[in-house]
Amino acid sequence: MTSSSPTSLLNVDLQPGKPPMLRAEATGDAPRWAAEHRDALRAAVAEHGSLLVRGLGLRDAAETEAVFRGLASLMTEKEAFAPRRSYFPGVYSSSKWPPNQPMCMHHELSYVLEFPSLILFACLSAPSDGGATPVADSPTVLHALPTELIKRFEREGWLLIRNYNDDIGAPVADAFGTDDRRAVENYCRANAIKFEWQPDGALRTWQRRSAVVHHPLTGQRCWFNQIAFLNEWTIDPEVREYLVEIYGEDGLPFNTRFGNGDALGADVVQLINEVYEANTVRERWQAGDLMLVDNVRTAHARERFEGPRDVLVAMADAVHLGDCSPTIEVAAS
């Protein structure tokens, strides 16, 4: 069915199992088209939570940057969990993650005090198989999860534990923009992150955050976190076994727990991922596609793929956790 409303001012195609889609006619000038349709595109994302724009014919990083900047105010990524290539300030490659390993549903930088409210994706080259960026509606996921589990997370929040090293994940210099210890420590204190330097010089951090927030514009309650994605039980079993053998149980590059420090059972992580999957919509990338995702209302993932995949990403329109009515108080030291 096709839905056109006064809110979106665009003909958005709504198909079961697929993200909302708009077919654009950019006539070879994607940046100009995006700028002219900025308000309507943003309204469509506000209405639907995400929007896949097909037909822009995006070809390279420079053109993509112009489109991104015409649509939103771009951010510099902080506390990255995986390396990225930076093309322009605020314009990155997708995270460097093994193609044969999926990236489970998550909300980008949901463990940071100031995070993007909008994520922009552009596909310059689509893989030969797989590699979609599926999305899931956060309020729907929240409603589908067990009430008692939600109450516990609302009461305690969730805990992210990270071990920074130069072998796996983003090293300290990439995550914090510096490898100067004092600067890193100051950042951690200002952003409510407990830290500890290990004897070998590696950094370990703990940060407790709300698992449920309210959308800054609509007030909707949203399941907003990376509890399942960054948990040890989401890692491929063979990879986890290898990492534990090398770094030990406490040395995994990242792990999550209940906010009081209790371990999360594999059953809880599996349940969260199953609820996500039951509420996921997906569409395979085509070269030239643009996708806009409301980062608070909508989770996204990345599926396994084969062949070259070139998807650029921008994080935009920063919002502070304090503006989202978090369920636990986070205080900087």
Buried (B, 14 or more C-beta within 10 A) or exposed (E): EEBEEEEBBBEBBEEEEBBBBBEBEBEEBBBBBBBEBEEBBBBBBBBBBBBBBBBBBBBEBEBBBBBBBBBBEBBEBBBBBBBBEEBBEBBBBBBEEEBEEBBBBBBBBBBBBBBBBBBBBBBBBBBEEBBBBBBBBBBBBBBBBEEEBBEBBBEBBBBBBBBBBEEBBBBBEBBBBBEEEEEBBEBBEEBBBBBEEEEEEBBBBBBBBBBBBBBBBEEBBBBBBBBBBBBBBBBEEEEBEEBBEEBEEEBBBBBBBBBEEEEBEEEBBEBBBEBBEEBBBBBBBEEBBBBBBBBBBBBBBBBBBEEEBBBBBBBBBBBEBEBBBBBBEBEEE
